[in-house]
Amino acid sequence: MNTYANARSVQAEQGHYIDLRSDTVSTPVMAMRQAMADAVVGDDVYGDDPTANHLQDRMADMLGKEAGLFVSSGTMSNLIAMLVHCQRGDEIITGRDYHVYCDEAGGASIVGGMIFDPLDPADDGALEASDILAAVKPDDIHCPISRLLCLENTWHGAAIPLDRIKASAAAGRTSGMNIHLDGARFFNAVIALGISPADLAGVADTVSVCLSKGLGAPAGSILCGSEQFIKKALRVRKYLGGGMRQIGILAAAGLYALDHHIDRLPEDHARASDLAQFLSTLPGLSVRTATNMVFLSLATGSAEHLADTLADQGVVITPGGAETRLVMHVNIDDAALDRIKSAFKHWHEKQN
Ligand SMILES: Cc1ncc(COP(=O)(O)O)c(C=O)c1O
């Protein structure tokens, strides 16, 4: 049985399990579900869904952009952004381990005929301005046109400092590129850096913010940019099949998240630090944190054995190669944190 299925059987015995694989696994809290049930809805393809319209306007206002568009996922949001910014054969410069390059199935190349030039990020996740300038292609018929710089914040949980991401964006702009920011965990970055949403969004022409990660909604992302950009994005969303009808039910979850789940993100960051502190007292583990994520590496023993032992205790993780990631989210409260610590203690005792 895999660890997840194993933990499901523990769930059946104990009533519930704790899932640390990602913040995407979080399930909507009861009050969010109620807000969804109460949502006033309409056909969004006609532009008639008042709740979706309200969420789009609100997110755009928060980010200091002219307009926003609800889309089904972070992947679709980034894809639409790339398709609007670029023509077939244009080049996108981004990070070698950034999500748009590694984890979105090459959508921009498949659907849009774009090519990527991936750069190695610095240790803090930023793309160095000098590397960007060196990667920009000359005005030469042999080369693609470097059209878009795709940045990411947070990056593997790490909040890239504002001055660093501004320097990357400035290099992109000097070279005539547009800037898109993949802000799947945008508010984790904003909270960790102690800046305003508009400060971070201001580095880019367009920003994608996910509702279904740290913000705890069941689905959806908002793509923000200029009115003209969002008008084009609407058409692209349509041809990708992403026009949905009574999405106010999902948008209501997003509005609930803006009202209640941004202010609680520091709790996730604090629990990640607390857990890391605890784990660093167990011999054989090295630990680091980045906003709501804890990364651990094992000096001895296998990550698979750790995952199996934790699963027996009702705690689900994905064993990593070099590092295993544990992610805090809206369903992890202090009682859950205590259970996680007990499960690790149990694993540690079994090791010795
Ligand atoms: C940095 C980043 N960007 C984009 C995405 C894509 O989001 P989705 O899973 O909603 O497509 C993810 C998903 O985890 C992500 O971590």
The ligand as a Gaussian input file, in Angstrom:
#p B3LYP/6-31G(d) Opt

LIG

0 1
 C        5.151000      28.166000      -8.088000
 C        3.929000      27.529000      -8.685000
 N        3.393000      28.065000      -9.788000
 C        2.308000      27.540000     -10.374000
 C        1.688000      26.429000      -9.837000
 C        0.505000      25.825000     -10.581000
 O       -0.665000      25.849000      -9.887000
 P       -1.839000      24.796000     -10.215000
 O       -1.465000      23.537000      -9.526000
 O       -3.049000      25.473000      -9.651000
 O       -1.920000      24.651000     -11.674000
 C        2.199000      25.832000      -8.685000
 C        1.565000      24.629000      -8.105000
 O        1.915000      24.121000      -7.090000
 C        3.357000      26.404000      -8.091000
 O        3.907000      25.854000      -6.998000

